[in-house]
Amino acid sequence: MKKEINNLKSIMISGYFGFANCGDEAILMAMIQDLSRYIPKENVVVLSQSPLKTKELYQVNSLDRLNPFLIIAQMKKTAVFISGGGGLLQDVSGRGFSIGYYLGLIFLANLFKIPTIVYAQGVGPVKKRFNKKIIKLVLNKVNLIIVRDEKSSRLLQELGIKKELISVCADSSFLLKKEKLPEEIIKKYQLTSKSGTLIDTNNADNITIGIVLRNCKEIEQNYESKIIQLAKIVDFLAKKFQAKLIFIPFQIGIDLTLIKDIIKKIDHPSVTYLEEEISPAQMLSLFSHLSLIIGMRFHALVFATISNKHFLAIDYDPKVRNYIYSIGLPELLLNINQLTIKNVNNKLEYIRDNQEKIKSILNSATEQYQKKAIMASSMLKEFMEEKYFRIREEEKNT
């Protein structure tokens, strides 16, 4: 089938791609892995901040996401437009342009009468009245909306989006296929194939704790005091468990500054950070080598869930809080303004006392979310069969 459709019009995908953000790249990688089962990669065009890098990584076509001339020219050759996934439609982080940019692309696709799907997105928070109005105006004209959680569905309905357009599934990264971690990274960071648990205090060589942090307004407002506090917590963990600790940047250009500032205040040889930029599929493999994850970033917690690893979630954003509550583990959530050694230790004691229960919940959550992600994948394929492959038949007959 693939050889027969190489000459078809393209599929255009927009999202927060090309910024070296592991979470968003995981979404894209999972989408391309899925689409490539029935559509050639050369027929996929991704809008990216780094089009050459995106093309090299995924063997797809890619355009500068901020070049309107290239985008409009490509729109004329586009059969289906996909907006997603991730938390694109929100106005509380970034510079406030997110909603306008992504809705602008959807509006443009609508002008060109291109069938459009909003795919596996988390929506909100949306604070500004104008943004609420344009979301209603633009999204009511798309063909299908698939969101990754119930709260996003409720918000869209509150904003006036027609209920029949909306389906609830899961983040597409739950379908990401692992890739083997390079052997040199395994050796460099002394990662073991069988990671220990927090009760393996007699076998500390097997205990590796991964820490995934990011800057945010709560840290930025009291930067020096926050990094001192974080450094004290890391020192405590290193001494308590006699374990290896590795900071894992999910967006190197943003996360490394914070990580290095914390490490400067730590005097412990077992604390390091991942220097190499690895693919999302390799990152997922890395998580299988960890004993515990302390994470802020949403997709770090998703990867921990998929890997069936204990974690402590730092609550800095509603999407983190919503996810942890949705899988039924609110006990593992700690607000960013409550980061103290005592509070962290209390959470870790809970994890030690409930290890098997937590693993069972994580296993069930993974099965549930993977089923939902498969449902989203099936809906996307049906959408392609109805919209994309129909064009193939029309082209054949002209």
C-alpha positions in Angstrom: 0.0 0.0 0.0 2.8 2.4 0.9 4.2 2.4 -2.6 0.8 3.2 -4.1 0.3 6.4 -2.1 3.7 8.1 -2.3 2.4 10.7 -4.7 -0.5 11.8 -2.5 -0.8 15.2 -0.9 0.9 15.6 2.5 -0.2 15.4 6.1 0.8 18.5 8.0 1.5 18.3 11.8 1.9 21.2 14.1 3.0 21.3 17.7 5.8 22.4 20.0 8.4 20.6 18.0 12.0 21.3 17.3 12.7 22.8 20.7 14.6 19.7 22.0 11.8 19.2 24.6 11.8 15.4 25.3 8.1 15.4 26.2 6.9 17.0 23.0 9.3 15.1 20.9 8.0 11.9 22.5 4.5 12.9 21.3 5.8 13.5 17.8 7.9 10.3 17.7 4.9 8.2 18.8 2.7 9.9 16.2 5.2 9.2 13.4 5.7 5.6 14.6 1.9 5.2 14.4 1.3 7.0 11.1 4.1 5.3 9.3 2.3 2.0 9.6 0.1 3.1 6.8 1.4 6.4 5.4 5.0 6.9 4.0 7.1 9.3 6.1 7.9 11.4 3.0 4.2 12.3 2.9 4.4 13.8 6.4 5.3 17.5 6.9 6.1 18.6 10.5 6.2 22.3 11.4 9.3 22.7 13.5 11.6 25.2 15.2 14.5 23.2 13.9 13.3 21.7 10.6 16.7 20.2 9.5 17.0 18.4 12.9 13.4 17.2 12.8 13.9 15.9 9.2 17.1 14.0 10.3 15.6 12.5 13.5 12.3 11.3 12.0 12.9 10.9 8.3 9.9 13.2 7.5 9.7 16.5 5.7 9.8 19.6 7.9 9.2 23.3 7.6 10.1 26.4 9.7 7.2 26.8 12.0 7.4 30.6 11.7 7.7 30.9 8.0 4.2 31.9 6.8 5.1 31.8 3.1 6.4 28.2 3.3 3.4 27.1 5.4 0.9 28.6 3.1 2.6 27.1 0.0 2.5 23.7 1.7 -1.1 24.1 2.9 -2.1 24.1 -0.8 -0.6 20.6 -1.1 -2.0 19.3 2.2 -4.7 16.8 2.5 -5.0 16.6 6.4 -3.9 19.0 9.1 -3.1 17.6 12.6 -2.8 19.9 15.6 -1.2 18.1 18.5 -0.5 16.9 20.8 0.5 18.2 24.2 -0.6 21.2 26.1 -0.7 23.7 23.2 -4.0 25.6 24.1 -3.2 27.4 27.3 -2.2 30.9 28.3 -0.4 30.5 31.6 3.1 29.6 30.5 5.4 30.8 27.7 5.1 34.3 26.3 1.3 34.1 25.8 1.4 33.5 22.1 0.7 29.8 22.2 -3.1 29.9 21.7 -2.9 32.5 19.0 -0.2 30.6 17.1 -1.8 27.2 17.1 -5.4 28.4 16.5 -4.0 30.6 13.7 -2.7 27.5 11.9 -6.0 25.7 12.4 -7.9 28.7 11.1 -5.6 28.8 8.1 -6.2 25.1 7.4 -9.9 25.8 7.6 -9.5 28.6 5.0 -7.9 26.1 2.7 -10.8 23.7 3.5 -8.3 21.1 4.8 -9.8 18.4 7.1 -8.5 19.1 10.5 -8.1 17.0 13.7 -7.0 18.3 17.1 -5.1 15.2 18.4 -4.3 14.0 21.9 -4.1 17.5 23.5 -4.4 18.7 27.0 -6.3 22.0 27.0 -6.0 24.8 29.6 -5.7 26.6 31.8 -7.3 29.4 29.7 -7.6 32.7 31.6 -8.0 35.4 29.1 -11.5 36.2 27.8 -10.4 36.8 24.3 -8.6 33.4 24.1 -11.8 31.7 25.3 -13.7 33.3 22.5 -11.3 32.5 19.7 -11.0 28.8 21.0 -14.8 28.6 20.6 -14.8 30.2 17.2 -12.0 28.2 15.7 -12.4 24.7 17.3 -16.1 24.5 16.4 -15.0 24.4 12.8 -12.6 21.4 13.0 -13.6 17.9 12.1 -12.6 16.0 15.3 -11.1 16.9 18.7 -9.3 14.2 20.7 -8.1 15.3 24.2 -5.9 13.5 26.6 -8.0 13.9 29.8 -11.6 14.5 31.1 -10.7 17.9 32.5 -9.8 19.2 29.0 -13.1 17.8 27.6 -15.1 19.6 30.3 -13.2 22.9 29.7 -13.8 22.8 26.0 -17.6 22.2 26.6 -17.6 25.1 29.1 -16.1 27.3 26.4 -18.9 26.3 24.0 -17.3 23.6 21.9 -19.8 21.1 20.5 -19.8 18.0 22.6 -20.1 15.7 19.6 -16.7 16.9 18.3 -14.9 15.8 21.5 -13.5 12.4 22.4 -11.3 11.6 25.4 -8.3 9.3 25.0 -4.8 9.6 26.3 -1.4 11.2 25.5 0.1 9.6 22.4 3.5 9.0 24.2 1.9 6.0 25.9 2.4 4.2 22.6 6.0 5.2 22.2 8.2 2.3 21.3 11.5 2.0 23.2 14.9 2.2 21.6 18.0 0.7 23.1 20.1 3.1 25.2 23.7 3.5 23.8 26.1 1.2 25.7 28.5 4.1 26.3 25.8 5.9 28.3 25.0 2.8 30.3 28.7 2.5 31.2 29.3 6.2 31.8 26.5 6.6 34.3 26.9 3.0 35.8 23.3 2.0 35.0 22.4 -1.5 35.9 20.0 -3.8 34.1 18.3 -4.6 37.4 17.7 -1.4 39.3 17.2 -1.8 43.0 14.4 -0.4 45.1 14.4 1.9 48.1 14.5 -1.0 50.5 17.7 -2.3 49.0 19.9 -0.3 51.4 22.3 -3.3 51.6 22.8 -3.2 47.8 23.1 0.6 47.2 25.1 0.0 44.0 21.9 -0.9 42.3 19.9 2.2 43.5 19.8 5.0 41.0 17.5 8.0 41.6 16.6 10.1 38.6 15.7 13.8 39.1 13.8 15.7 36.4 13.4 19.4 37.2 12.6 22.5 35.3 12.5 26.2 36.0 9.1 27.8 36.7 7.8 30.9 38.3 7.8 29.5 41.8 11.5 28.8 41.5 12.3 31.9 39.6 10.7 34.2 42.2 13.0 32.8 45.0 15.7 31.4 42.9 18.6 31.3 45.3 16.7 30.0 48.2 14.9 27.4 46.1 18.2 25.9 44.6 19.7 25.8 48.1 16.7 23.9 49.3 16.8 21.5 46.3 20.5 21.0 46.9 19.9 20.1 50.5 17.2 17.6 49.5 19.6 15.9 46.9 22.3 15.7 49.6 19.8 14.1 51.9 18.8 11.5 49.3 22.4 10.7 48.5 23.3 10.1 52.1 20.1 8.4 53.2 20.1 5.8 50.4 23.8 5.7 49.5 22.6 5.8 46.0 23.6 7.3 42.6 21.6 10.4 41.7 21.4 11.6 38.1 19.7 14.8 37.0 17.9 14.3 33.7 17.3 17.4 31.6 14.1 17.0 29.5 14.9 20.2 27.6 18.7 20.8 27.8 18.7 24.4 26.7 16.3 25.3 29.6 16.9 22.7 32.3 20.7 22.6 32.4 21.2 26.1 34.0 19.0 25.1 36.9 20.6 21.7 37.3 24.2 23.1 37.2 23.3 25.8 39.8 22.0 23.1 42.1 25.0 20.8 41.6 27.4 23.6 42.5 25.9 23.6 46.0 26.2 19.8 46.4 29.3 18.2 47.7 28.6 14.5 46.9 30.5 12.5 44.3 27.5 10.3 43.5 25.5 13.2 42.0 25.8 13.9 38.3 23.7 14.9 35.3 23.0 13.5 31.8 25.1 15.5 29.4 24.0 13.7 26.2 20.9 14.6 24.3 19.1 11.3 23.6 15.9 10.5 21.8 12.6 10.1 23.6 12.6 6.4 22.8 16.0 6.1 24.4 14.9 8.2 27.3 12.1 5.8 27.9 14.7 3.0 28.1 16.8 5.1 30.5 13.9 5.1 32.9 13.9 1.3 33.1 17.4 1.6 34.7 16.1 3.9 37.5 14.9 2.9 41.0 13.0 6.1 41.7 12.1 9.3 39.8 11.6 12.7 41.4 9.9 14.6 38.6 8.3 17.9 37.7 7.8 17.4 34.0 4.6 15.8 32.9 6.3 13.3 30.5 8.8 12.3 33.1 5.9 11.1 35.2 4.3 9.4 32.1 7.7 7.6 31.4 7.9 6.5 35.1 4.4 5.1 34.9 5.1 3.2 31.7 8.3 1.9 33.2 6.5 0.9 36.4 8.9 2.9 38.5 8.1 4.6 41.8 8.1 8.3 41.7 7.6 11.5 43.6 5.7 14.1 41.5 6.4 17.8 42.1 3.2 19.8 41.6 4.0 23.0 39.7 1.4 22.9 37.0 -2.3 21.7 36.8 -1.4 19.1 34.2 0.9 17.3 36.7 -1.7 17.5 39.4 -4.5 16.3 37.1 -2.5 13.4 35.8 -1.5 12.1 39.3 -5.0 12.3 40.5 -6.3 10.5 37.4 -4.1 7.5 38.0 -5.2 7.4 41.7 -1.9 8.2 43.5 -2.3 11.7 45.1 -0.1 10.5 47.9 2.9 10.8 45.6 2.2 14.5 44.9 4.2 17.3 46.6 3.6 21.0 46.0 6.6 22.9 44.8 6.2 25.3 47.7 6.4 22.5 50.2 9.7 21.0 49.1 11.5 20.3 52.4 13.6 17.4 53.5 10.9 16.4 56.0 8.1 16.4 53.4 10.2 14.6 50.9 11.2 12.0 53.4 7.5 11.5 54.5 6.6 10.8 50.8 9.5 8.4 50.4 8.5 6.5 53.6 5.0 6.2 52.1 6.5 4.7 48.9 8.7 2.3 50.9 5.7 1.1 52.9 3.4 0.7 49.8 5.8 -0.4 47.1 3.7 -3.3 45.7 0.5 -1.4 45.9 2.0 1.5 44.0 3.4 -0.8 41.3 0.1 -2.5 40.9 -1.7 0.9 40.4 1.0 2.0 37.9 0.6 -1.2 36.0 -3.1 -0.8 35.8 -2.8 2.9 34.8 -0.4 2.0 32.0 -2.8 -0.6 30.7 -5.7 1.8 30.9 -3.9 4.7 29.2 -2.4 2.6 26.5 -5.8 1.3 25.6 -7.1 4.9 25.4 -4.0 5.9 23.3 -4.8 2.9 21.0 -8.3 4.2 20.7 -7.0 7.6 19.7 -4.7 5.9 17.2 -7.7 4.0 15.7 -9.8 7.2 15.5 -6.9 8.9 13.7 -6.6 6.0 11.2 -10.3 6.1 10.6 -10.1 9.8 10.0 -7.2 9.3 7.5 -9.2 6.6 5.7 -12.2 8.9 5.4 -10.3 12.1 4.5 -6.8 11.2 3.3 -7.3 8.1 1.3 -10.4 9.5 -0.3 -8.2 12.1 -2.0 -6.2 9.2 -3.4 -9.2 7.8 -5.1 -10.2 11.2 -6.4 -6.7 11.8 -7.8 -6.8 8.4 -9.5 -10.1 9.3 -11.2 -9.0 12.7 -12.5 
